Structures are given as C-alpha cells and as structure tokens.
Amino acid sequence: MLHRIYFTPGMFGFGRLASYDYFGHLDRALCARLRARGERIETRVLQVSPTASIRRRAAKLAELVAETCGDDGPIHLIGHSTGGLDARLVASPSAALAGPPGALAWRDRLASITTINTPHFGTPLATFFTTVSGARVLRALSALTVLGLSLGSHPLAAMSALVAAFVRVDRALGFELAVFDRATDAFLQLLDDARSNDVRQYIDAIQKDQGAMVQLMPEAMDLFAAGIEDRPGILCQSVASMAPPPGPGMLLPALFRPSSIPSAAIFSLLYGISARYDPRYPCSAPTASEDDEEKLSRVFARTPGVRENDGVVPLRSQLWGKLVWVGYGDHLDVLGHFRDDRRASNRASDDGGPPHVDWLFSASGFDRARFGSLVDAIAPGLVSSGCAVPQSLATGPSR
C-alpha cells in the first residue's frame, strides 16, 4: 500500500529554504519506520508563507494534495504549529475554501491528521506579534530561525542587539524599530547571494501577509474552536511538549557555548510572553480527557498548569484528538532541531541526513532518544488508519 504524507509548516517554519529542509529529520525518521513495516511512502512538503491566513494556507494545501495524490493510497496530513490548523480546516466537512473544482475530492481517502505542537486554542505570542513592534520581532526571529538551522551558527552581535531591543519592546519602553531591521539585515549578510534572495523573499512574504497572527490570538481561536468540525472516520492524533520554565540555572550550560547566551535570552522572552494567561481565553481545551491528564501527570510527575509552554504555544493548547506523545521539548526540538553534542565528524543523522541543529536554547534536554520515541509514537497510527480506508478508495477507481 502506498501512503501519501503531506507536511505543512507553521510559525517560523518553511518547506525548503537556504538549502535546508525544515521537515527533513521528521520525514526521514518517519519514512524509515514505515518502510521497516513494509509500507510504501511518498512525502511532500507544503511551501507557503508561515504567517498567511489559515484559510489561505489550507486552500494551498488542498491544491497541493489534489495535484499530487494520484489515484491510490491513503492520505495523511502532518502539521507542525499552525500547520496542524491548516490540516484540520482542509479536512473539516463544513469548510468553505477557495480553489478549483475537485480540489477537495481526495478527502474520502484521508486517513489521518497528526498535529505537532499546534495552537488549537491559540497562543498569547500571536497577540504580541500583531503589534507594530511585534511584527518587526517576528520578521527578525524568522530570519534567525532560517540562519540558525541552515548554517548552524549565530551572528552574536546581531543576536545581542535583537535581545536588547526585544527586552525594551516587552517592557513597553522607548526603542527604535530600526534595530530589528538592522539585525535582520545582519543575519542575511551571512548567506551567499543565491540563498539570500530566497530568504529575503520568505521574510518579505511574512511582512506582507500576517493574517495567521491575528487568527492565532486566543480570542480569535475561541471562534475557530467553536466552528471547526473534525472529519469523522479519520485518525486524529497529536504531539505536545513543554520546556522547563527559564531560570538562572538555564544560563549556566550556555556559558560553555557563547552563541547560546543570546539564544537562551530570546527563548526566555518568548516563553514569558507565551505564558501570559487570560481566564476568559485560556488557550486550553475546556476539559482534558482523563487519559490525557493521566499521561501528563505521569510524564511530568505533576499536573502541568495553564502557563507552561514550549516557548511558542501553551502546552494545553496543543492537546487534541489522541495524545500519542508528550514530553519535555521546545517548539523546534520536536521536529529534530535539537542540540546534538556528538563531535562534528559524527553528527550526521543515522540515515545520512544533516546534523541536528538547535538555535532555541531552552535547556529542555531533548535528544535523539526522545525524538526517536516521538516518531515511534506517530508511525503506528499512520499504518493502522491507512488500512482502515476502504480499499475501493485507497486504490482508486478500477482500470
């Protein structure tokens, strides 16, 4: 049986940019496990602005699947961050998406949706990013994400300037917005011309369309949660994580890695904003299932509160469907973008892929073993749900 898997990125995410494949680690690890089970796999990644409106992104996802899904095989959607909302919207029976006729005809073959650290109930960070200063911060952080992951190093001077400006923004004191533009330009100067053009187009797209930021605000997601309709008959599974609250002890390991000091400071600021709480719009499900609460308590040896998050999304906003994996990790760790302490000559992935690179220094302790357990938790659902798709639909029309 041929499984067709579609990955869709979210906040700070992209498909392939500056010679770096954002979903590369997850794609390779998941395919290896499915092929070991005797399954055939075909994967694609949606290339779309991470901050475009959810409806626009979902429409592009629908078109991509329609154009590439062929006549056979169950279809699986895997979304990270906002990408999980794209998948839920495109699958919703009541969704009205703009697109050519037949763009949604494939949904009868949809077997599963997997969301990874998705803000199903919003995130306070989106509220900050909708401000004038926050939009500048988002642009600079997005550029830093591309550079940190693709180059594996950080421009310390520009990062330090960004941290200083970020602190002033968060404290609502006077500052010059030009600081963020200078920091972004400094990041881009580290790239060669070919890659710089790609990244500049990516950054410009974020600046021109930030519809998703408005929609991810807790107040807006309150309406999304009330109006979205999960498609019956498909597997709905989620992955969730949180990072330890930043504290003085977090900076001690960073002292041995100079580039991690400003990175840790940026993460601390992101964590603090994401921890903001409004009881009217709490960024969490009204009630969590007993299974979810038991799993949370067992994994963390306590019941996590409403303020705990992965640096971008509150933990309790990530819970949806069947919670197949939860643990300590930040927003990028869960995709394989974590610190790997092995010597550079031995840092290639076990399957020959690129090394694991971490620029969000969260002291989460996420590592290869934890990433492996996460992928192990996702894979079985894809196989079982694919088998559940009626054979007449999975194989397409008879010839």
Secondary structure, 3 states (H helix, E strand, C coil): CEEEEEEECCCCCCCEECCEECCHHHHHHHHHHHHHCCCEEEEEECCCCCCCCHHHHHHHHHHHHHHHCCCCCCEEEEEECHHHHHHHHHHCCCCCCCCCCCCCHHHHHEEEEEEECCCCCCCHHHHHHCCHHHHHHHHHHHHHHHHHHHHCCCCHHHHHHHHHHHHHHHCCCCCCCHHHHHHHHHHHCCCCHHHHHHHHHHHHHHHHCCHHHHHCCHHHHHHHHHHCCCCCCCEEEEEEEECCCCCHHHHHHHCCCCCHHHHHHHHHHHHHHHCCCECCECCCCCCCCHHHHHHHHHHHCCCCCCCCECCCCEHHHCCCCEEEEEEECCCCHHHCCCCCCCCHHHCCCCCCCCCCCCCCCCCCCCCHHHHHHHHHHHHHHHHHHHHHCCHHHHCCCCC
